[in-house]
Amino acid sequence: MLAPHDPAWAAAAEREGARLARALGDLIVRVHHVGSTAIPGICAKPILDLIPVVRSLASLEKARATLKALGYAWWGEYVLSGRRFFTLSDDRGLRVVHAHAYEEGSEEITRHLAVRDHVRAHPEIARAYDAAKARARALHPDDSLAYSREKHAFLQQLQAEALALVAHPGGSKRIV
């Protein structure tokens, strides 16, 4: 389930973001690498989380055939309003990319980037997050839903603090 951090994840995310941008043209504003694979030094499920920022979700909907030609499965809004979710699997059928597309200006983009950047900037928070994930994995080695629920409180606190720092730069960090 979790793998040690692989420095190759960053380059893989860059390549896949560029592939999406080439295929979708000016529909793509930029592609961000987020999630645990974007944080050096912590364990992660070896699935890249990307945020393609798009000019229009309606236009992205019309580009579904292009995404399918790239090998992506389309899931639509899939639980989160304002998001379009599509996934890429490898030749063995294992997921390798989760793409969470949002329209430019979405607060969800800010939230994801705030958390990523906050954890990257504070190694002690990265270590605490890694420890929370290890505890969750030890308690729920075969149940990904229970694993996610187990680390939820830590992530909620992390998100709140990261967003507070975006709103009030120079504030202090408290997660450890």
Secondary structure, DSSP 8 states (H G I E B T S, - for coil): --B---THHHHHHHHHHHHHHHHHGGGEEEEEEESGGGSTTS-B-S-EEEEEEES-HHHHHHTHHHHHHTTEEEEETTTSTTEEEEEEE-TTS-EEEEEEEEETT-HHHHHHHHHHHHHHH-HHHHHHHHHHHHHHHHH-TT-HHHHHHHHHHHHHHHHHHHHHHHHSTT------
